[in-house]
Amino acid sequence: MKVLMFTWEFPPLIAGGLGMACYGMIKALLAQGVKVDLVLPTREFVYFPMRKVSDVDTLPAVFVNSSQQYEYKAQKFKTLQERLEYIGISSHPETYFQFSELIKQSKALNYEYWYSENTTIEEKQLWDDISTNLQGEEELMQKVQEFTLRAERLAQILDFDIIHAHDWLCYPGGMLARKISGKPMVVHIHATEFDRAGGPGNERVHKIEHAGMSFADKVVAVSQYTAQMIMSRYRIDTAKINIVHNAFSVPEDAILAKKRIFKGPVILFLGRITLQKGPDYFLEMAEQVVATHPEARFIMAGTGDMSRKMLRRSASLKLRNRFLFTGFLNRKQVELILRASDIYVLPSISEPFGISPLEAMAFGITSIISKQSGVSEVVNHAFKIDFWNTDLWVETINHLIENPDKCIKMGIDGMHEVNLIQWDEAAAKLRQLYSATLSEHIRKSEA
């Protein structure tokens, strides 16, 4: 079986948990014999044919343009990073299309594929929603438009059995590929706009999410929490929704041994510093815990739109070196900060899943997670607290600091538990879903 997969993130192109989720997922799928043609928002027009497990680390690339492929093959790259830079894998995908050209091509696609005789009224309406809400000169929207137009060409030249699109940025491309190829599509929702915004959010994104899930043959939710959100907020047919929990596998070269950087206990926040993740609650906890335990150190690792606000707030509270900011961390730096931490905190307001807690637990760190998270459905050896109950978070952190033996035991129990949560099970569920979706698609086509 061969899958055409669209995702906005994949190592080393990482902004959040999506990249690592796709990495573990594809690696496990390859181990089970599934072939994947991966499409990323690279500067150059390439795709990544994944055929063996090691491909997730080497990222073999193929240029769509044959002359560019010839030039690429003639290059002698000293390192993997140099090769990926040549392709244009960046944490900030570039677009070289002019906006007017994007609009012209988008209109051409509308006419050619969505106004044909075999297009239903519902399909046309869904694509009209996509087209309308993708318009705009914002940089991100232009990148999504270009990504979508690339999907047209790939759908024409590649041989595949099924399409798998991750999150709203990739839904338009997946929809276009489905329309052109006639192959079924699975969409994966890792986070809704309600989750990211902590409220109504961007209406345009909502409509793209709704159109993608409505047009798809099947929808994969990362948790029961997310499935309920999809049903209640987007009114998606429950028969289409399948729950596949994320997992976490410790990298083979990871070093798990503790390496302290402070004498006192270290409490860690690791993730995007944005409203959804509850960084302001973390700062409030720090203020109260440090008043009782001045030896404690709180570390906020990551970046996001609330970074400056948190920095100013920390300064106003005069937390000084008891509350530290790391900025963006690469994978090795994440490993170092995990090795130095004692307690991990995830006070998310709305978290579809949350891979970071699994990562922390894999390093033997005692974790305290929001009840409003999908990961709380799959782990038992972690404290689970309502995000808004700051007093209980503070009480729990203080209790762990004052009882280090209990903290260590909880961390070890969590590590053993997470070691049993592997991507193999998730990949097996996806492979079964692919097969069932294909069979159902064939039956409908022959009817």
N, C-alpha and C positions, 0 to 999 in steps of 0.2 A: 504494500500500500504506500502511495506517495501523497504527501500533504504539501500544499502551497500555503505557507504560513506567513502572515503579516504581523510584525510587532514593532513598536516604537523604541524598544530598549532591548539590548543584549550586550553582555560584557564584551569589550570595555565601555560600551555606550550605556551608562547607567545613571539614572536620575532618582530612582526609588526601587521599591521591591519588585516591580514588574520584570526588570532585567534578570535578576537572579531566579525569579520564578520560571521564566522562559528557559533559562540555562538548564536548570534541574529537570524541567519537563522534557525538553528536547533530548537531553542526554539519555534519559530513561526510555523515551520513545525509540531512539536509535538502537538501544540495547535490546529492545523487543522486536526489532526488524522493520520498524516503520521508517520510511525515507522522508526527509523534509527538505523542501526548497524554501529557504528562509529569505525574507525580504525586510530590509532595514532602511531607515531614512538616511542613506549615505549620500555624500556629495556626488560621487560618480554613479552612473546607472549600472548597478551590479546586483546579482543575487548570490546566495550562498547555498550550494548543493551539499546538504549534510547526508552522509551515507554511513559513516562509522562513528563510534562514540568519541574518538579523539578530535573529530571535526569541530566540536563545540569550542575547543580551545585554539585551534589553528585557523578557523574560519576560511576555508577555501572559497575563493570568489571567482565568479564568471561575469565578464563584461557582456552586456547585451549587444553592443557594437563590436563586430568581428575584428575590425582594424585596431580598436582599443584593446581588445583581448590579446591580439598578437603583440602589441607594444608592452602590455602588462607582463606577458609570459617572458619577454626578452629582458625584463628588469632583473637586477641582482640585489635583493634586499638583505641587509645585514641582520635585521631583527624583525620580529613579528610586528612590533610597534611601527617600524618604518613602512612595512607593507600596508598596514591598516591606515596609516596616514596618507599613503598614496591613493587608496580607495576613497578616503574621506570619511572615516568613521570618527565622529566627534560627539562630544556631550551636547553640542548645539548644532543639530543638522542644518546644513546650508541649503539655500535654494538659489538657483541661477536662472529661473524662469522670470520673465517680465510679467507683471500682474495682468496686463492687457492680453498677453498671449495665453495665460491660464484661463481667462474668461472665454476667449475665443474657442480654445480647445474643449472647455467644459460644455459650451453650447453645442459644439459638434458632437460630443459624446451623447448629450441629451437627445439630439435628433436621430443619431444613428442607431442607438440601442434601446432607447426608452419610449420611442413613438412607433415602434414596429407593431405588426398585427398580433404577434404572440405575447405582447405585454398587457397584463391585466390593469384595470383601473387602479387597483390597490397598489401594485408595483410602481406604476407611474407616479402616484401620489407620494409614496415613500421616497422615491428618488427626487421628486420636486422639493420635498422637505430637506433632503440632504443638500441639493444644489443651492437652495435659498440660504440655508444656514451656514454653508461654507464660504459664502461671498464675504468679502471684506479684505482690507489691505493689511490687517495685522500679520506680523511675521509668521506666527504659528499657523494661522489659517492658510497662508500661502504655501507653507511647507506641506500641510495636509493635502492641499489641492494637487501639488506636484506629485506627492506620493500616490495619490489616487490615479492620476494620469499614467504613472508608471505601471500600475496594476493592469491597465488596459493592454499594454504591450506584452507583459509577462503572461497574461491569461491566453494570449494568442500563440505564444511560442513554446510554452512549457507544457509538459505532459504531467497531469496530476489527477488524483481521484477525488480529492475533497479539499476545501478551503477552510483555514482556521485563522480568524482575525482577533487580535487582542485589543480590547478597549476602544473607545470612540474614535481615536485618531486613525485607527486602521479600518473601521467599519466601512467608510465610503469605498476604499480600495477593494475590500472584500466583496462588497455588494456588486461593484462593477465587474470584478473577476467572475462572480457567480453568473451575472447576466450574460456575459460574453461566452463563457465556457459551458454553461448549462450544468455545471457540477454543483453539488450541495455545499452549503456553508455552515460552519459552526462558529459562533462568536463567543468570546471569553470575556466576561466582565469581572475585572479585578477591583474596580472602584467606580461608583456612580458619581455624578456631579453633586448629588446630595451629600455624599461622604466627603468629597474633596472640599466643598464650600462650607460644610457645616450648616447648611440651610438650602434655600432655593437655588443659589448659584446662577450660572449662565444658562439662560433659556435656550440659546442656540445649541449648546452642548447637549442639553436634555433631549432636544428634538433629534439630534444626530444619534444619540444613544437609543432612543425609542425606535427610530427608523431602522437602525442596524439590527436590533433584536427582533423587530417585527418581520423583517425581510429574511432573517436567518432560518435555517431548517431546525437548528438546535441552539440553545443558549447554555453556556457553562457558567455557573456561579461558584465562587470560591468558598462559600459557606452557606449555611441555612439562613444566617443573618442577611446575607446579600440576596438570597433567593426571595426572602420575604419582602425586601426592599423593591426588587424587580416587580413582584406581583402587585404590591400595594401602590407604588409610585408610578409604574410604567404600564400596568395592566397587561403584562405579557402572559400569554397562555401558559398555564402551569404544566401542560403536557410537553412543552418545549424545553423546560428548565431541568438541568441536571447539575447536581452538586458534586464537585470534585475539589476536595480540600488540598491546599498547598502542602508542601513538605520542606525539609531542609536537610541537605547532606553536607557534612563537614568536608571541605577540600582536603584532598589527600596529603597536601604539603602543609596543612595548618598545624601550628604549634599551640597546644591547649594549655600548657603549663602556665601558672600564674607568674606575672612579672609586675610587681607593684611599682607605682610611681609616686604614691603618697603613703605615709604611715597610717593615716586614718582610713575609714571606710569610704569607698567611692560609689556614688549612685549615678547611674548612666541613663541619659535620654539619647537614643540613636534613631534618627529619622529626619524627614523633612520638617523644618521649623515653620509649620503652617497651622492654621486654625484647626483643621481636622485632627491633628496629632495631639492637641492639648498642651502646647508648650507653656502657656500661661499658668496652667495648673501645676506643672512641674516646678516653675519658678516660685509659686506660692508655697508648695511643699518645702522647697529649699529654705525659704525664709523661716519657716516654723521649725524645721528639723535642726538647722544650724544654731538656732537660739538655744536648743537643748544640747546639741552635740557639735560644738564649734570645730571639732577635729574632722568632721565629715567634709567631703568634697563632692560637689555636684558638677557633672560634666554634660554639656549640651552639644552633641556631635551631629553635625549636618548643616545644611543651609536651607533657606526658604524665605518667603515673603515677610515673615514676622521676625527675622533675625535682628534687624536694627531695633525694633520695638523691644525685644527681649534684652538686648544689650543695654539699652537706655534704662529699662526697668530694673535690671540687675544693679546698675550703677546707682540708681536712686535709692535702692534698698541697702546700699553700702555692703553688699555681699563680698566685694573685692575678690580675692583669690579662692574664696570658698565656692564660687560659681564660675565655671570656666567654659569658654566657647572654643571649639576646635576648627570650625569651618568644614568644608567638604573633605571627606576622607576616602582614599582609595581602598581597595580590598585589604592590602597588607596593613594599612593604618587602622582599619576597622578591627582587624585581628589583634593588633597591639592594644587598642583601647579596651577590647573585650577581656583580654588577659589581665588588664589592670583593674577591672571593675568587680564589685561585690554584689551589687543590687541593680537590676535593670527595671526601668519604669516605662510603661506604655499607657499614658492617660488619655488615649484617643476618645474624641467625642463620638466618632463613627468610624469604625475600622472594618472593612469588608473581610479582611483576613489578618494580615500582619505577620510577615515572615521574620522580622527582627527579633521578636521574642523567642522563636525557635532557635535562631542563631545564638542568642545570648544563653539560652538554656543548654545548647550544645557545648558551650564553653564552661558549663558548671556554675553559671550565675543565677542566683535566686531572682525570679521574675515576679513582678506585680503588674497585672494587666487589666485593662478596662473590660468590664462585663459587656460593653458595647463593641465587642470585637469578635470576628470570626474565629480567631485562633483559640479563643476560650472554649470553643466547641471540641477541640481535639487534644487539649492538655489538661491534666489533673494536678500535676505537681507545680502549681503556680498560684499565687494569690490573685483572686478576681474581685475587683471592686468597681462600683459605679464611678464613672469619670468625675462626676460632680461632688463626690463625697470626700473632699480634701482632708477633713479631719481623720477619716479612717485610713487614708493613704499615709498621712503623717504618723499616725499611731502604729501602723504596720512597719514603716521604715524604722522608727525609733525602736520598736520591739526587736527587729532583726539586728540592729546595731548593738543593742544591749545583750543580745543572745547570739553571739557569733557562731556557736556550735550548731544551733538550730538553722541558722542561715546557711552554713556550709552543707548540712545534711539535706536541706531543701534543694540546694543547688545540685548536689550529686544525684538526688532522686530525679530531678528534672532532666539532667543530662542523660540518664539511662532511658527515660521515657522518650525523649526526642530522638535518640538513636534508633528507635523502633519506627519512627515516622519517616518513611523513605519515599522517594519519588516513584519507585517501582509500582507501588499500588495505584498512585494517581495516574501514571502512564497506562497501566492496564485498563483502568476505567475509561480513559480517553480513547484507547485503541478499540475497546468494545463499543464505545459511542460512535466512533467513525464507521465501524462495520455496520452497526444498526442503522445509522443515518443513510449510508450508501444503499443498503438493502431496501429501505423504505423509499428512497428516491427512485430506485430502479423500478419498484412495483408501481409507483405513481406514473412513471414515464410510459410503462407498458399498458397501463389501464386504458 
